[in-house]
Amino acid sequence: MTAIIAILIFSLAYLYGGFSTAQVIAKGFRSLNIYRVGTGLADTENIYSNISRSMGLLVGAIDISKAYLFLMVVEFVLRLLSNVTSFADFSTLCSPTLMMVYGVGMLIGHCLPLTHHFKGGRGIFTYMGFFAYFVFLPVFITAILAMILVWKFKQVRFAQYTIVILPVILYQIFYHTIPGYRKELPPFFTGILIGTAFFMGLLNIIVSKRLGEF
């Protein structure tokens, strides 16, 4: 039963991730079809570079918050259900590993949404949002560095690579140098973060290939 519920949550996460903030904002504020603007991607980078920087920042902030809040609500509901019913072992459904799986579901939904013919965005801010749920401090530091790379040096693509890779490195450093930092996470969680970062890279290869970037 718990496996079925986990699959249902993953499916919900996928559909939730496929809800395009970029498309809604572009249509609502500028009456634009985001798929006919710039790169044609429904993502923050396209809006930031080809429509409005302020609008791009808004979309990015919403995507981060959207991913973070989804996991927060899922864990809250599952822990609540575990206390009020014995229908299933809901507490196991909000383990760090499964919560990361739900986050990946959102990421897939953002990059390859069924509702938009599998044509989504790069998912950078969705990735930041659900990673922040587990390792907030590394993601926060990475976000500051990424902003510097974009605003000061105009290195948008390098900033994206930094967002994907640096939180994993910082987490490992903090885990071993800061007493008590995230010790409640399982010892193998670093491997999960690394695997998720590689998967993020794979999704972006798919998106880039569709754009003809290589």
Backbone bond lengths (Angstrom), bond angles and torsions (degrees), N, CA, C in turn:
res aa  C-N    CA-C-N  psi(-1)  N-CA   C-N-CA  omega(-1)  CA-C   N-CA-C  phi
1 M - - - 1.457 - - 1.533 111.94 -
2 T 1.336 115.90 -42.71 1.464 119.24 -179.66 1.539 111.43 -62.63
3 A 1.330 115.91 -34.93 1.463 119.42 178.63 1.525 110.83 -64.47
4 I 1.319 116.63 -40.43 1.464 120.67 178.97 1.520 110.60 -64.50
5 I 1.334 116.19 -42.76 1.464 120.21 179.38 1.530 110.25 -63.93
6 A 1.342 116.57 -40.89 1.463 120.58 179.01 1.528 110.65 -61.37
7 I 1.327 116.76 -41.24 1.468 121.14 178.57 1.527 110.48 -64.91
8 L 1.327 116.30 -39.15 1.462 120.41 178.57 1.526 111.05 -64.81
9 I 1.330 116.28 -41.39 1.475 119.79 178.36 1.520 110.21 -65.29
10 F 1.336 116.53 -41.96 1.472 120.42 177.38 1.527 110.38 -59.87
11 S 1.324 116.58 -42.93 1.466 120.75 179.49 1.525 110.90 -64.16
12 L 1.326 116.10 -41.15 1.462 120.73 177.00 1.525 110.27 -62.88
13 A 1.340 116.34 -41.20 1.461 120.81 178.35 1.521 110.71 -62.00
14 Y 1.315 116.59 -40.50 1.470 121.22 178.98 1.528 110.59 -61.67
15 L 1.324 116.70 -47.75 1.463 120.70 -179.60 1.527 110.99 -65.69
16 Y 1.314 115.95 -39.00 1.465 121.57 178.41 1.527 110.33 -63.87
17 G 1.331 116.71 -43.35 1.463 120.46 178.23 1.508 112.50 -64.14
18 G 1.341 116.98 -27.73 1.454 121.48 -179.47 1.513 114.10 -76.28
19 F 1.338 116.47 -8.58 1.468 119.21 176.32 1.523 108.17 -73.18
20 S 1.297 117.52 112.11 1.469 122.97 -171.06 1.521 112.56 -85.41
21 T 1.320 115.22 105.90 1.466 120.25 175.04 1.523 110.33 -63.69
22 A 1.340 115.98 -41.10 1.462 120.44 -178.61 1.526 111.22 -60.05
23 Q 1.318 116.55 -42.62 1.460 119.91 -179.31 1.525 110.92 -64.80
24 V 1.332 116.75 -43.24 1.467 121.17 -178.52 1.523 111.02 -65.13
25 I 1.340 116.21 -45.89 1.467 120.21 -178.23 1.528 110.94 -65.60
26 A 1.334 116.99 -44.99 1.463 120.41 -179.88 1.528 111.45 -62.16
27 K 1.318 115.83 -40.97 1.468 120.43 -179.48 1.524 111.12 -72.32
28 G 1.339 115.88 -41.50 1.453 119.86 -174.69 1.515 113.75 -73.78
29 F 1.346 117.60 -37.97 1.459 120.80 -175.04 1.528 113.10 -94.32
30 R 1.325 117.44 -30.52 1.464 119.52 -176.08 1.536 113.54 -125.87
31 S 1.319 116.90 1.35 1.475 121.66 -177.71 1.520 111.41 54.92
32 L 1.343 115.94 40.20 1.465 121.52 -178.37 1.517 111.00 -108.53
33 N 1.315 115.32 146.35 1.457 121.71 171.08 1.527 107.00 -90.28
34 I 1.323 117.02 106.28 1.463 121.33 -173.45 1.521 112.15 -58.62
35 Y 1.333 116.71 -25.62 1.463 120.45 -178.64 1.530 112.22 -75.46
36 R 1.340 116.83 -7.22 1.462 121.08 177.99 1.524 111.59 -114.94
37 V 1.311 115.49 15.53 1.469 120.96 -178.77 1.521 109.62 -117.64
38 G 1.326 117.27 133.47 1.457 121.72 173.80 1.514 113.74 55.80
39 T 1.334 115.24 -119.97 1.459 120.62 -179.09 1.520 112.96 -75.48
40 G 1.326 116.46 -14.20 1.460 120.13 -177.33 1.514 113.15 81.98
41 L 1.339 116.74 6.66 1.460 120.66 179.23 1.523 110.18 -92.10
42 A 1.324 114.90 140.77 1.467 119.99 176.34 1.521 108.63 -87.25
43 D 1.333 115.98 70.61 1.455 118.84 -179.22 1.521 111.64 -143.43
44 T 1.317 115.12 172.16 1.457 122.02 -175.98 1.519 112.14 -62.88
45 E 1.339 117.22 -41.73 1.458 120.92 -177.80 1.518 111.47 -59.03
46 N 1.314 117.02 -42.14 1.463 120.91 -179.28 1.528 110.77 -64.29
47 I 1.329 116.37 -44.22 1.463 119.68 179.40 1.522 110.50 -67.26
48 Y 1.327 117.02 -43.97 1.463 121.82 -178.82 1.529 111.42 -61.38
49 S 1.332 117.05 -42.66 1.461 121.31 -174.61 1.522 113.44 -84.30
50 N 1.339 117.69 -29.91 1.464 119.71 -169.59 1.527 115.62 -120.28
51 I 1.337 117.52 -6.90 1.465 118.92 178.93 1.529 111.03 -123.64
52 S 1.332 116.40 -64.37 1.464 120.51 -176.84 1.518 109.67 -161.45
53 R 1.324 116.63 131.19 1.463 120.20 178.52 1.525 111.47 -64.06
54 S 1.315 116.16 -43.66 1.464 119.40 -179.53 1.522 111.07 -64.69
55 M 1.329 116.08 -38.67 1.457 120.02 177.49 1.525 110.40 -67.69
56 G 1.325 116.76 -36.93 1.455 120.45 177.25 1.524 111.56 -63.58
57 L 1.323 116.83 -41.75 1.469 120.75 177.85 1.522 110.92 -63.53
58 L 1.331 115.75 -38.13 1.463 120.36 178.25 1.522 110.88 -63.07
59 V 1.327 115.95 -46.26 1.467 120.49 179.46 1.527 110.41 -62.05
60 G 1.334 116.44 -44.00 1.462 119.95 179.15 1.515 111.92 -60.66
61 A 1.332 116.83 -44.45 1.465 121.08 -179.84 1.529 110.89 -63.04
62 I 1.330 116.19 -40.32 1.470 119.68 179.54 1.524 110.59 -66.57
63 D 1.338 116.93 -42.45 1.469 120.05 -179.55 1.527 111.77 -63.65
64 I 1.335 116.67 -39.72 1.468 119.91 176.83 1.525 110.05 -63.26
65 S 1.330 115.97 -49.36 1.465 120.65 -178.27 1.526 111.59 -64.16
66 K 1.324 115.31 -38.56 1.466 120.53 -178.25 1.524 111.09 -61.34
67 A 1.324 116.80 -44.79 1.466 121.21 -179.83 1.523 111.16 -68.54
68 Y 1.314 115.77 -44.36 1.474 120.65 -178.99 1.529 110.65 -62.16
69 L 1.336 116.49 -47.48 1.457 120.90 -176.61 1.523 111.87 -67.12
70 F 1.330 117.21 -33.43 1.464 119.31 178.97 1.523 110.68 -59.82
71 L 1.328 116.48 -47.86 1.462 119.65 179.83 1.522 111.37 -66.21
72 M 1.315 116.60 -35.57 1.458 120.00 177.93 1.528 111.20 -62.14
73 V 1.329 115.61 -44.88 1.467 120.39 -179.50 1.524 110.72 -67.43
74 V 1.339 116.70 -42.71 1.466 120.39 179.59 1.525 110.64 -59.63
75 E 1.317 117.77 -47.70 1.464 120.00 -179.47 1.526 111.23 -65.05
76 F 1.327 117.00 -40.84 1.465 120.32 179.38 1.529 111.03 -60.72
77 V 1.330 116.51 -46.82 1.473 120.75 -178.30 1.528 110.30 -65.59
78 L 1.315 117.74 -42.81 1.465 120.28 -178.29 1.526 111.49 -65.90
79 R 1.316 117.40 -40.18 1.478 119.97 178.24 1.520 110.88 -68.98
80 L 1.325 116.43 -35.22 1.459 120.12 176.42 1.516 110.73 -64.67
81 L 1.328 116.52 -44.79 1.467 120.50 179.52 1.525 111.83 -65.28
82 S 1.326 116.47 -34.66 1.469 119.60 179.56 1.520 111.76 -65.53
83 N 1.337 116.45 -22.82 1.465 120.57 -179.26 1.524 113.34 -90.24
84 V 1.328 116.44 -18.21 1.468 118.68 -173.41 1.523 113.43 -114.38
85 T 1.343 117.57 -7.71 1.454 118.79 -178.80 1.520 110.97 -146.14
86 S 1.310 115.32 153.87 1.464 121.24 175.84 1.525 110.45 -111.63
87 F 1.333 115.49 16.59 1.463 120.82 -177.98 1.520 110.96 -59.96
88 A 1.319 116.74 -38.66 1.462 121.87 178.29 1.522 107.87 -152.94
89 D 1.317 115.96 162.48 1.463 120.21 179.46 1.529 108.62 -83.44
90 F 1.318 115.05 79.90 1.460 120.35 -174.92 1.515 112.37 -66.12
91 S 1.329 118.06 -26.00 1.463 120.19 -178.09 1.532 111.29 -63.73
92 T 1.329 117.33 -32.96 1.466 119.97 178.79 1.525 111.97 -71.79
93 L 1.331 115.89 -20.72 1.460 120.48 -178.66 1.529 112.60 -77.37
94 C 1.330 116.98 -9.61 1.465 119.27 177.62 1.527 110.53 -117.21
95 S 1.331 115.98 30.44 1.459 119.89 172.91 1.526 108.46 -67.10
96 P 1.332 118.71 155.54 1.470 120.18 179.94 1.529 113.45 -54.13
97 T 1.327 116.17 -37.87 1.467 119.22 -178.63 1.522 111.49 -65.07
98 L 1.338 116.57 -46.72 1.462 119.47 -179.51 1.523 111.43 -69.97
99 M 1.313 117.45 -35.42 1.461 119.93 177.16 1.530 110.17 -62.23
100 M 1.329 116.05 -37.31 1.465 119.56 175.85 1.521 110.53 -65.75
101 V 1.320 117.18 -38.02 1.468 121.01 177.37 1.531 110.35 -61.47
102 Y 1.330 116.79 -41.85 1.464 119.60 177.53 1.533 110.20 -62.93
103 G 1.328 116.25 -39.42 1.457 120.05 176.99 1.519 111.93 -61.03
104 V 1.321 116.00 -41.82 1.468 120.36 177.07 1.526 110.08 -62.97
105 G 1.322 116.57 -35.85 1.463 119.86 176.19 1.514 111.55 -59.46
106 M 1.328 116.40 -43.00 1.473 119.83 175.94 1.514 111.26 -61.66
107 L 1.323 116.11 -41.46 1.462 121.10 -178.69 1.524 111.45 -62.49
108 I 1.324 116.10 -45.01 1.464 120.06 177.73 1.525 110.27 -61.89
109 G 1.336 115.08 -42.63 1.459 119.42 179.56 1.515 112.44 -61.28
110 H 1.331 116.58 -36.31 1.462 120.21 179.35 1.532 111.44 -70.63
111 C 1.327 116.59 -43.70 1.465 120.94 -176.26 1.527 112.89 -79.50
112 L 1.327 116.31 -35.50 1.467 120.92 -176.42 1.528 109.90 -132.09
113 P 1.325 117.32 67.37 1.469 120.17 -175.36 1.532 113.02 -76.23
114 L 1.290 115.98 129.21 1.461 121.17 177.56 1.520 111.09 -62.24
115 T 1.337 116.34 -35.52 1.462 121.47 -176.28 1.522 113.00 -70.09
116 H 1.338 117.86 -15.55 1.464 121.23 179.60 1.527 110.92 -124.76
117 H 1.337 114.70 36.16 1.469 121.34 176.41 1.534 111.55 58.08
118 F 1.330 115.92 38.30 1.470 123.37 177.54 1.535 112.55 61.36
119 K 1.334 115.37 25.93 1.459 120.34 179.23 1.524 108.79 -112.53
120 G 1.336 115.33 95.92 1.450 119.86 -178.08 1.509 112.20 -121.25
121 G 1.331 115.59 -153.48 1.454 120.91 -179.51 1.514 111.22 -104.56
122 R 1.327 115.65 -169.45 1.465 120.44 -179.42 1.530 112.30 -79.97
123 G 1.319 117.09 -20.76 1.461 120.16 174.41 1.521 114.98 79.33
124 I 1.334 118.36 16.01 1.458 121.03 -176.23 1.527 111.65 -60.56
125 F 1.319 116.99 -44.13 1.460 119.81 -175.59 1.531 112.11 -79.31
126 T 1.327 116.71 -30.12 1.462 119.34 171.79 1.524 109.69 -63.62
127 Y 1.317 116.06 -42.20 1.471 122.74 176.42 1.526 110.29 -58.97
128 M 1.322 117.03 -46.04 1.461 120.56 178.47 1.523 111.33 -61.25
129 G 1.330 116.15 -41.87 1.455 120.57 -176.74 1.508 113.19 -63.11
130 F 1.331 117.07 -47.28 1.462 116.68 -177.50 1.523 112.23 -80.09
131 F 1.334 118.16 -26.19 1.461 119.97 172.83 1.525 110.31 -66.20
132 A 1.340 116.32 -38.48 1.463 120.64 -179.72 1.526 111.41 -62.06
133 Y 1.306 116.53 -26.50 1.462 119.78 179.15 1.528 111.11 -63.93
134 F 1.312 116.73 -29.83 1.464 121.44 -178.71 1.530 112.34 -99.14
135 V 1.324 116.40 -41.80 1.473 120.61 -174.62 1.530 108.30 -132.97
136 F 1.311 115.81 72.39 1.460 120.95 -171.82 1.528 112.57 -61.59
137 L 1.325 117.41 -47.66 1.461 120.62 -175.69 1.529 112.41 -60.38
138 P 1.337 119.75 -48.73 1.471 119.33 176.67 1.527 113.47 -58.27
139 V 1.331 116.69 -39.08 1.466 120.08 -179.90 1.526 110.34 -69.48
140 F 1.320 117.02 -39.00 1.466 121.17 179.47 1.527 110.73 -62.18
141 I 1.325 116.68 -46.08 1.467 121.30 178.55 1.526 110.19 -63.36
142 T 1.321 115.81 -42.78 1.467 120.43 179.10 1.519 111.42 -62.09
143 A 1.336 116.75 -39.82 1.467 120.87 -179.73 1.526 110.65 -61.95
144 I 1.323 117.27 -40.37 1.468 120.94 178.68 1.525 110.29 -63.69
145 L 1.329 116.76 -46.36 1.460 120.64 179.29 1.526 111.20 -63.08
146 A 1.332 116.43 -39.27 1.467 120.48 179.75 1.527 110.68 -64.42
147 M 1.337 117.17 -39.75 1.460 120.28 178.08 1.523 111.34 -63.44
148 I 1.319 116.39 -38.67 1.467 120.54 177.41 1.522 110.32 -64.17
149 L 1.331 116.12 -42.74 1.466 120.42 179.43 1.528 111.82 -61.76
150 V 1.328 116.57 -36.71 1.463 120.59 -178.13 1.520 111.11 -78.44
151 W 1.333 117.36 -50.88 1.466 120.59 -173.59 1.522 112.99 -75.52
152 K 1.332 116.68 -39.92 1.461 120.36 -174.94 1.522 111.92 -86.33
153 F 1.337 115.93 -43.10 1.465 119.98 -172.62 1.529 114.28 -111.84
154 K 1.346 117.53 -2.90 1.467 122.42 177.69 1.530 112.61 60.33
155 Q 1.329 116.36 30.71 1.468 121.25 -177.15 1.531 109.86 -100.76
156 V 1.323 115.73 74.76 1.465 120.17 -176.76 1.523 111.69 -65.10
157 R 1.323 117.02 -48.67 1.462 119.65 -176.93 1.529 111.69 -66.33
158 F 1.337 116.95 -40.88 1.463 119.49 178.17 1.525 110.38 -64.87
159 A 1.324 117.16 -34.78 1.464 121.11 176.42 1.526 110.42 -62.64
160 Q 1.320 116.68 -37.80 1.464 120.57 178.31 1.531 110.72 -64.50
161 Y 1.330 116.81 -43.79 1.458 120.18 177.78 1.532 110.24 -61.46
162 T 1.322 115.88 -39.90 1.466 120.75 179.62 1.524 111.04 -62.42
163 I 1.330 116.19 -42.41 1.465 121.11 -179.99 1.528 111.25 -61.71
164 V 1.321 116.69 -37.13 1.466 120.31 -177.99 1.523 111.75 -74.00
165 I 1.320 117.73 -41.02 1.462 121.47 -169.77 1.524 113.98 -95.06
166 L 1.335 117.07 -43.88 1.466 120.19 -169.95 1.531 115.04 -61.74
167 P 1.355 120.55 -39.37 1.470 118.62 179.45 1.527 113.39 -57.32
168 V 1.330 116.78 -35.21 1.470 120.29 179.11 1.527 110.10 -65.68
169 I 1.332 116.31 -43.75 1.466 120.79 -179.60 1.520 110.67 -65.68
170 L 1.336 116.53 -45.28 1.461 120.45 -179.20 1.527 111.71 -64.58
171 Y 1.324 116.18 -39.11 1.470 118.93 177.57 1.518 111.11 -58.89
172 Q 1.315 116.13 -44.73 1.459 120.13 -179.82 1.528 110.70 -62.78
173 I 1.318 116.96 -41.50 1.466 120.71 178.89 1.532 110.72 -64.22
174 F 1.329 116.36 -48.15 1.464 120.35 -177.67 1.530 111.39 -66.03
175 Y 1.332 115.85 -37.75 1.463 120.47 -178.28 1.525 111.11 -60.36
176 H 1.322 115.98 -35.74 1.462 120.26 -175.76 1.529 113.44 -96.25
177 T 1.326 118.49 -10.14 1.465 119.91 -176.81 1.524 114.04 -116.30
178 I 1.348 117.55 -24.41 1.460 120.50 -179.09 1.528 108.78 -101.68
179 P 1.341 118.01 116.49 1.471 120.69 -178.01 1.533 111.43 -57.61
180 G 1.310 115.57 127.22 1.457 121.49 176.25 1.507 115.90 79.48
181 Y 1.349 117.86 0.24 1.458 118.70 -176.54 1.527 111.30 -68.63
182 R 1.315 115.67 113.37 1.467 124.60 175.52 1.522 113.11 51.47
183 K 1.329 115.99 35.00 1.465 119.68 -179.40 1.522 112.06 -69.61
184 E 1.346 116.84 -12.88 1.455 119.49 177.67 1.523 112.14 -74.61
185 L 1.328 117.05 -15.20 1.455 120.21 176.45 1.523 109.71 -76.44
186 P 1.332 117.60 147.31 1.472 120.01 -178.69 1.525 111.53 -65.27
187 P 1.335 117.76 153.00 1.475 121.52 -178.32 1.529 113.50 -57.43
188 F 1.324 116.33 -29.05 1.471 119.84 -177.20 1.525 112.44 -86.17
189 F 1.332 117.99 6.12 1.456 119.95 -175.02 1.523 112.05 -65.48
190 T 1.333 116.93 -29.46 1.465 119.78 176.20 1.526 110.61 -58.33
191 G 1.327 115.89 -42.29 1.462 120.17 178.02 1.515 111.75 -61.75
192 I 1.343 116.89 -37.52 1.460 120.74 178.28 1.526 110.39 -65.27
193 L 1.337 116.22 -42.44 1.464 120.02 178.70 1.528 111.04 -63.23
194 I 1.321 116.02 -42.98 1.471 120.16 179.39 1.531 110.18 -63.12
195 G 1.328 116.13 -45.18 1.459 120.02 178.85 1.515 112.10 -61.22
196 T 1.329 116.77 -39.27 1.463 121.08 178.51 1.521 111.09 -66.37
197 A 1.341 116.70 -39.02 1.471 120.87 177.79 1.528 110.57 -62.87
198 F 1.334 116.99 -42.34 1.464 120.52 177.20 1.526 110.86 -64.21
199 F 1.330 115.96 -39.97 1.460 120.01 179.08 1.526 110.55 -64.89
200 M 1.333 115.93 -37.90 1.455 120.58 175.92 1.528 110.14 -59.98
201 G 1.330 115.87 -42.25 1.462 120.12 177.23 1.515 111.66 -61.39
202 L 1.340 116.87 -40.57 1.460 121.21 178.99 1.522 111.18 -62.77
203 L 1.333 116.59 -43.74 1.465 119.97 178.46 1.521 111.00 -60.73
204 N 1.329 116.41 -39.29 1.463 119.37 -179.33 1.522 111.91 -72.03
205 I 1.333 117.03 -28.69 1.465 119.75 173.48 1.528 109.74 -63.79
206 I 1.316 116.12 -41.62 1.469 120.73 178.64 1.519 110.37 -62.30
207 V 1.354 115.84 -46.16 1.467 120.28 179.85 1.530 110.21 -63.60
208 S 1.338 117.25 -44.75 1.466 120.83 -178.74 1.518 112.00 -64.68
209 K 1.338 115.83 -36.04 1.466 119.57 179.75 1.529 110.09 -65.49
210 R 1.317 116.05 -37.30 1.464 118.99 177.69 1.518 111.80 -65.58
211 L 1.347 116.48 -28.07 1.450 120.35 179.37 1.521 111.55 -83.64
212 G 1.338 117.03 -6.78 1.443 120.94 -178.17 1.514 112.99 75.45
213 E 1.352 117.38 24.57 1.458 120.38 -179.58 1.519 111.95 -75.38
214 F 1.330 116.59 -19.16 1.471 121.17 172.93 1.533 108.79 -161.33
